[in-house]
Every structure is written in C-alpha cells, then in structure tokens.
Amino acid sequence: ILNVEQSPQSLHVQEGDSTNFTCSFPSSNFYALHWYRWETAKSPEALFVMTLNGDEKKKGRISATLNTKEGYSYLYIKGSQPEDSATYLCASSPGTYKYIFGTGTRLKVLA
Amino acid sequence: DAMVIQNPRYQVTQFGKPVTLSCSQTLNHNVMYWYQQKSSQAPKLLFHYYDKDFNNEADTPDNFQSRRPNTSFCFLDIRSPGLGDAAMYLCATSRSGGEGEKLLFGSGTQLSVL
C-alpha cells in the first residue's frame, strides 16, 4: 500500500447501531497513526494518536486499534448517536512534519 | 480558548485574480501547515513553516506561495487562481512537528474560482 486508504467511503447507520471503519496505511516507515473527526462547518478535531503495535485508545463511545505490522487501524463507535455524524479522517505520519491523510469515511447517523 | 482561526470562511475569486487566505493561531505553536482538499479527495499538504523556515512540498505548484510574518499569522497566496484551484484550504498547527503530535486545525476556507 503506497497511500492511506479508508473504507467505507460513506455509510448510514441507525441511532443506537454500532459501527466501525478501516484505515490502511504503509507499514514501512511508520511512526504514528492519527484519527480526526470533522463535523460540517467545524474544524477537524483530533480523536486519537497511536504509535505502538497493538495500541488501543478509547474516548467515550469511540475506540480505535492499531496494527502496525499489517498496516491497518480500526475505529469503532458504540451506540451511534446523531451527533456522531461527521467525516472521520485518518492520517499516517511517516516522519516529522509528514501527515498523509486518507479520503475519509462520511458517517450519517439517522435518528 | 486557544485556537486556529481562518478567514474568510468562503472566498470567491475570478480566474487569474490573486487571492490571499489567512490563518492565525493563539497557541504559540512553532509549526504551521497549509493543506488543500478537493472534493472527495484526501487533504494534501502544500507547505509548512517551522518558525520562519519555509518548506515547500515537491509537487506544490509555483502558483502557491506562503508568508509567515510572525508566530501567530500565516498566509496562503494564490497568484493566478485557475479553476482547478477551487478547493477547501485548511490551516493547521503543531507544537514542534513530531509524528506523535496531533494537528490543530482551523475550520477552513472554501475557495471558489469563477
């Protein structure tokens, strides 16, 4: 994998459903993996920064895991709420000042 | 609250007419970045400053320039905008640019070129 790839591109879920997205990144020259949430008309907001293989981070109903050997990260949202509707961006950082972003996953949570 | 502020939120310019986008930060961060995001594409780094040191990405067109007169402010100048330059422009900062540092973003400027 040469680029950072995210899937799915978009999805709609019902309120209360749990969901997850995938971020795939080059496993060579890896230093850190970032997740950002970007709500419409707002600034992208950092959710997690992970560096170690096997890292798991949690913030409320949102959690993320990291596998640096195979080059992927999962973001999980438990019990989705309408306020979780946003674009979720991941970025791989292969070095200082370098952040390679994916195209994002657009999540819409239906009430 | 400390934050990254971008002005304006929406900018409309004419083909070939120079335009400047601005970004300010109250975080006293050393590094400021400019990203371009076209519809359905990944944000793409144009350049960054570490303090006053300017670093251009190899594939950033010459049409794009930047200025950082002091720690707080950074400007993106597009000398002769083309239709292909219509995009969301995001400014971001980080304390020192380390891989594990999160980026703090402004809310972006949506540029339209007529």
Interface residues (C-beta under 8 A of the other chain):
Chain A: N3 V4 Q9 Y31 A32 H34 Y36 A41 K42 S43 P44 E45 A46 V49 T51 L89 A91 S93 P94 G95 T96 Y97 K98 Y99 I100 F101 G102 T103 G104
Chain B: M3 V4 V31 Y33 Y35 S40 Q41 A42 P43 K44 L45 H48 Y50 N55 L90 G97 G98 E99 G100 E101 K102 L103 L104 F105 G106 S107 G108
